[in-house]
Amino acid sequence: MSTANTNYSQSVKRLEEILESIDRYDVGIDQLADLVKEAADLIKNCKTILKSTEQSVQESLKGLEE
């Protein structure tokens, strides 16, 4: 899954799927590295979205103070 156009909810859902697969030992050692990389990319995407959302909310609230 490409994280470029993935929203926060989709990223979290995919992270949960990856964790479930790993927890159930459904992942072979060859696939594990790919899933860990995908999970890291999804986490980065979530952080970016959260930071952007925080900035947007702060800007909106700042406008109320004036």
N, CA and C atoms as a LAMMPS dump frame, in Angstrom:
ITEM: TIMESTEP
0
ITEM: NUMBER OF ATOMS
198
ITEM: BOX BOUNDS ff ff ff
-5.0000000000000000e+02 5.0000000000000000e+02
-5.0000000000000000e+02 5.0000000000000000e+02
-5.0000000000000000e+02 5.0000000000000000e+02
ITEM: ATOMS id mol type element x y z
1 1 1 N 0.837 -1.177 0
2 1 2 C 0 0 0
3 1 3 C 0.884 1.242 0
4 2 1 N 0.623 2.142 -0.904
5 2 2 C 1.349 3.405 -0.947
6 2 3 C 0.73 4.36 0.062
7 3 1 N 1.579 5.005 0.857
8 3 2 C 1.058 5.906 1.88
9 3 3 C 0.836 7.324 1.36
10 4 1 N 1.235 7.6 0.14
11 4 2 C 1.159 8.956 -0.401
12 4 3 C -0.256 9.528 -0.353
13 5 1 N -1.249 8.765 -0.702
14 5 2 C -2.631 9.251 -0.734
15 5 3 C -3.507 8.538 0.292
16 6 1 N -2.9 8.095 1.378
17 6 2 C -3.63 7.359 2.393
18 6 3 C -4.003 8.287 3.535
19 7 1 N -5.275 8.274 3.918
20 7 2 C -5.674 9.127 5.021
21 7 3 C -5.347 8.456 6.355
22 8 1 N -5.575 9.178 7.43
23 8 2 C -5.205 8.694 8.767
24 8 3 C -5.912 7.376 9.101
25 9 1 N -7.201 7.322 8.881
26 9 2 C -7.974 6.113 9.218
27 9 3 C -7.503 4.895 8.43
28 10 1 N -7.225 5.099 7.155
29 10 2 C -6.73 3.997 6.332
30 10 3 C -5.367 3.521 6.829
31 11 1 N -4.523 4.466 7.211
32 11 2 C -3.193 4.106 7.702
33 11 3 C -3.284 3.308 8.993
34 12 1 N -4.132 3.752 9.906
35 12 2 C -4.288 3.045 11.181
36 12 3 C -4.865 1.649 10.942
37 13 1 N -5.831 1.555 10.05
38 13 2 C -6.424 0.249 9.743
39 13 3 C -5.367 -0.711 9.195
40 14 1 N -4.549 -0.223 8.285
41 14 2 C -3.503 -1.078 7.706
42 14 3 C -2.474 -1.463 8.765
43 15 1 N -2.124 -0.526 9.649
44 15 2 C -1.2 -0.849 10.744
45 15 3 C -1.771 -1.967 11.616
46 16 1 N -3.051 -1.894 11.917
47 16 2 C -3.701 -2.939 12.712
48 16 3 C -3.65 -4.287 12.002
49 17 1 N -3.864 -4.278 10.688
50 17 2 C -3.787 -5.521 9.912
51 17 3 C -2.386 -6.117 9.973
52 18 1 N -1.386 -5.264 9.842
53 18 2 C 0.009 -5.732 9.888
54 18 3 C 0.303 -6.334 11.257
55 19 1 N -0.092 -5.636 12.315
56 19 2 C 0.148 -6.142 13.666
57 19 3 C -0.558 -7.465 13.918
58 20 1 N -1.782 -7.591 13.441
59 20 2 C -2.516 -8.845 13.597
60 20 3 C -1.802 -9.989 12.89
61 21 1 N -1.316 -9.732 11.689
62 21 2 C -0.596 -10.77 10.932
63 21 3 C 0.659 -11.21 11.673
64 22 1 N 1.375 -10.239 12.204
65 22 2 C 2.608 -10.559 12.927
66 22 3 C 2.27 -11.309 14.218
67 23 1 N 1.235 -10.861 14.931
68 23 2 C 0.827 -11.517 16.178
69 23 3 C 0.382 -12.954 15.963
70 24 1 N -0.239 -13.214 14.828
71 24 2 C -0.715 -14.574 14.526
72 24 3 C 0.38 -15.451 13.903
73 25 1 N 1.55 -14.886 13.75
74 25 2 C 2.669 -15.593 13.107
75 25 3 C 2.321 -16.024 11.685
76 26 1 N 1.479 -15.217 11.003
77 26 2 C 1.101 -15.502 9.617
78 26 3 C 2.124 -14.971 8.621
79 27 1 N 3.203 -14.414 9.124
80 27 2 C 4.172 -13.739 8.274
81 27 3 C 5.47 -14.537 8.265
82 28 1 N 5.938 -14.828 7.074
83 28 2 C 7.229 -15.477 6.941
84 28 3 C 8.349 -14.474 7.145
85 29 1 N 9.497 -14.975 7.434
86 29 2 C 10.637 -14.106 7.709
87 29 3 C 10.962 -13.217 6.509
88 30 1 N 10.738 -13.719 5.317
89 30 2 C 11.009 -12.936 4.109
90 30 3 C 10.055 -11.754 3.974
91 31 1 N 8.833 -11.943 4.404
92 31 2 C 7.828 -10.891 4.297
93 31 3 C 7.909 -9.912 5.471
94 32 1 N 8.483 -10.341 6.583
95 32 2 C 8.525 -9.514 7.788
96 32 3 C 9.206 -8.164 7.564
97 33 1 N 10.343 -8.161 6.905
98 33 2 C 11.066 -6.906 6.665
99 33 3 C 10.22 -5.937 5.841
100 34 1 N 9.532 -6.449 4.84
101 34 2 C 8.668 -5.591 4.011
102 34 3 C 7.519 -4.999 4.834
103 35 1 N 6.93 -5.822 5.715
104 35 2 C 5.833 -5.332 6.537
105 35 3 C 6.299 -4.309 7.554
106 36 1 N 7.472 -4.506 8.118
107 36 2 C 8.014 -3.536 9.07
108 36 3 C 8.282 -2.207 8.369
109 37 1 N 8.816 -2.257 7.157
110 37 2 C 9.052 -1.029 6.396
111 37 3 C 7.727 -0.335 6.079
112 38 1 N 6.738 -1.109 5.665
113 38 2 C 5.429 -0.527 5.373
114 38 3 C 4.833 0.105 6.631
115 39 1 N 4.953 -0.579 7.763
116 39 2 C 4.436 -0.043 9.021
117 39 3 C 5.14 1.262 9.378
118 40 1 N 6.444 1.312 9.203
119 40 2 C 7.2 2.539 9.501
120 40 3 C 6.725 3.685 8.613
121 41 1 N 6.487 3.401 7.335
122 41 2 C 5.983 4.43 6.409
123 41 3 C 4.591 4.906 6.827
124 42 1 N 3.752 3.973 7.26
125 42 2 C 2.404 4.332 7.707
126 42 3 C 2.452 5.195 8.962
127 43 1 N 3.344 4.869 9.872
128 43 2 C 3.492 5.661 11.097
129 43 3 C 3.96 7.073 10.752
130 44 1 N 4.907 7.188 9.842
131 44 2 C 5.363 8.511 9.399
132 44 3 C 4.205 9.295 8.798
133 45 1 N 3.395 8.629 7.993
134 45 2 C 2.237 9.271 7.373
135 45 3 C 1.266 9.771 8.442
136 46 1 N 1.011 8.945 9.445
137 46 2 C 0.109 9.342 10.53
138 46 3 C 0.66 10.555 11.274
139 47 1 N 1.957 10.556 11.554
140 47 2 C 2.569 11.688 12.248
141 47 3 C 2.434 12.969 11.428
142 48 1 N 2.646 12.865 10.135
143 48 2 C 2.527 14.027 9.252
144 48 3 C 1.104 14.569 9.27
145 49 1 N 0.144 13.679 9.185
146 49 2 C -1.265 14.092 9.198
147 49 3 C -1.609 14.741 10.534
148 50 1 N -1.153 14.15 11.633
149 50 2 C -1.44 14.706 12.955
150 50 3 C -0.834 16.098 13.126
151 51 1 N 0.405 16.274 12.665
152 51 2 C 1.05 17.586 12.763
153 51 3 C 0.292 18.619 11.946
154 52 1 N -0.099 18.244 10.743
155 52 2 C -0.838 19.149 9.87
156 52 3 C -2.183 19.527 10.492
157 53 1 N -2.847 18.542 11.046
158 53 2 C -4.141 18.785 11.681
159 53 3 C -3.983 19.691 12.897
160 54 1 N -2.947 19.448 13.692
161 54 2 C -2.688 20.282 14.862
162 54 3 C -2.458 21.739 14.451
163 55 1 N -1.663 21.947 13.415
164 55 2 C -1.403 23.308 12.939
165 55 3 C -2.683 23.976 12.456
166 56 1 N -3.489 23.228 11.747
167 56 2 C -4.746 23.769 11.23
168 56 3 C -5.682 24.162 12.372
169 57 1 N -5.77 23.309 13.38
170 57 2 C -6.634 23.603 14.525
171 57 3 C -6.115 24.829 15.274
172 58 1 N -4.801 24.893 15.474
173 58 2 C -4.219 26.041 16.165
174 58 3 C -4.488 27.341 15.409
175 59 1 N -4.372 27.305 14.091
176 59 2 C -4.647 28.494 13.285
177 59 3 C -6.118 28.901 13.402
178 60 1 N -6.993 27.932 13.413
179 60 2 C -8.423 28.223 13.553
180 60 3 C -8.713 28.847 14.909
181 61 1 N -8.13 28.286 15.946
182 61 2 C -8.354 28.806 17.291
183 61 3 C -7.727 30.185 17.482
184 62 1 N -6.596 30.392 16.811
185 62 2 C -5.931 31.687 16.881
186 62 3 C -6.837 32.776 16.325
187 63 1 N -7.546 32.447 15.291
188 63 2 C -8.474 33.393 14.688
189 63 3 C -9.609 33.767 15.629
190 64 1 N -9.954 32.905 16.545
191 64 2 C -11.015 33.196 17.505
192 64 3 C -10.548 34.15 18.595
193 65 1 N -9.256 34.167 18.86
194 65 2 C -8.708 34.995 19.918
195 65 3 C -8.642 36.465 19.504
196 66 1 N -8.617 36.732 18.246
197 66 2 C -8.467 38.118 17.759
198 66 3 C -9.744 38.881 17.795
